[in-house]
Amino acid sequence: MNQSTLSAVEPPVSDLSDPLHSLIRQGARELIAAAVESELEAMLKHHQHRCDDQGRRAVVRNGYLPERTIQTGVGDVEVRVPKVRDRSGSGIKFNSSLLPPYLKRARSLDELIPWLYLRGVSTGDFQEALQALVGDQAKGLSPNTVARLKAGWLEEHVQWRRQDLSQKHYVYLWADGVYSRVRMDDKLCLLVIVGVTEHGRKELVAVEDGYRESEASWHEVLTDLRSRGLQRPPKLAIGDGALGFWAALNKAFPDTRHQRCWVHKIANVLNKLPKAVQPKVKSALHDIYLAETREAAHQAFDRALARFGTKYPKAMMCLEKDRDDLLAFYDFPAKHWVHLRTTNPIESTFATVRLRTRKSRNCGSRDTTLAMVFKLLQSAGRRWKRIKGFQLLRLVVDNVEFRDGEQVVDQPKHAAA
């Protein structure tokens, strides 16, 4: 056997050093082939009644397209897509949904790229970073390739922000503005809204850039949602103390209740206190929002104001001014309270964005930053779970009254004696 024949049959070096990896790749090839064959059989069955002028089946198998390689998390996998022949001349072709014609890499890799970018990996270091994770297949991810992907993400965001919302009804909304350094001395405020549908699923509703958190910027975002068909007002909106959002919300959805985020409120109060007293005040604030009833929460509120008001009037004034909005969650199902007291769905996701900002002096252009954040939130949204007690959302939508987290049941009226 000559040297050229040997090179044609020898497995890659990585497979020789890792038999398990080779086995996984082989299994992936077989699974993909079986799945594509299943798609083909379904397509042939759908057209089995078509016949040509001679009475023969019009749509039949006709070999395979040239073999190509797909980049996946288990390495490069060689695939072959079958072809069909249409004897009727109708132009029927086989297109695999699993292996579209221009697919070069698995979607999981495309999701990994924005994640690495936001973790602080620069475009020029992508190959080295990905090679440690997925092997030699990372060689195809040049800086130019990554740049083209980012351009595609920006276009995805443009198309996404135009989608029709007339069939959507978000029962709860979380809103937050997150600042990111862009081009050194310019500030980009990312305005993000996440909603909960009447079926309990969290969805990304808006990702826009604005000037700080001004009323005009938020009003533009909310007005755009309404213009795309979002007419039914949310029952409750959760956000921080930025007055711009609440003023804009009152104009766009005047019937929506307000709930101030407790995480933001606690941070604002503690910032006005000496470090030595912060643990005591923080414990007192926990007693407020963890109370089982609104009355108990008001009592804890009064105790905190009486205990710390004399020495720290500015901190207690910051707490007192939003009392009603801080306790709005008591008028909704108790199983939902853990979701309604904070803007955590947005804050937890944006921890990665803030890390990226610290890693580099700036995040590039405004458009690039917006595209990166959109892809990150879109990827995170696939892992969002339904909220607890989502079955109770139907009662909230139907305006059933809740008091201290429990449904109010009308008491039977007794006839007068």
C-alpha angles and dihedrals in degrees: 000000000000126000095257091055091050092052090051095057103031114104120236117281091246090058092049091054094044114038091177091058089051091051092050091051091049090050090049091053092051094047092049091048092050092048093050091047088053090053090049094049091051091050093048090048090052090056099035093112093057113102135181127230091280095053095254123134106275099210115052138153117277110183126270141302116246113289115261138181127244122200110230138164090264094051136269111337121196114222136183122202117206123232132217132212120223109207092181093066093234092129096244112169135177115244116178114219088203094053110028114194096258100037109131103163139020116266090242089068092050088053090049093058098063089041091056091045092054090046088063103265110142122226093252092055097053096099094053093045095047094042089065089054106037106014130228093347088081089073090085092061100087122168088259090054091051090048090054090049091053090051088053091051090054090053090048089056092049091053093043094053089056097055119126115257100182092111095047127100117182112195095189130023130198115200130184141159118221123193123219130180111245124182093353105276100032121089123217117198112202111210109205131181125186120186139194117224123219086261092059099253121136115229135182105246106174140005112178139147121239144167103277108300097308124160089242093056094047092044089054091053095047093043090052090053090052093047089055092056107274096136104144108087120233115248094227136012122201121203146130127271097281103134093205094070096047093048091050091046091054089057098043099036108012093172095058116108121232126234119182116217111251094207091058092043093051091049091050093049095046091050088065093054136077112258092243093064098037096092092054093049092045090054090050090051091051089055089058102053094035093056114120096227137031090243091054089048091053090050091052088047091054092047091053093048092048093046100047105016098091097051098032108030096157093055093047092046088054088053099043098049093068098039097125095045092047091057100042092107090074088077091063133068113295091230088063096051095092088059097041102051097068144023090239096138088066099033096053092051094047092056085086093050091052090049090054090051091053092047094058135032091240140358098235121249125354090251093051092049091048092050092049093050092047092053092047093051092043090053092045090049091065088065098045112117129214115272118258115270093014089161088072092062090084089061090050091050090050090054095246108170121245125191121190088348096305128106113255110235117199112243116231113256114237117220115247115261 
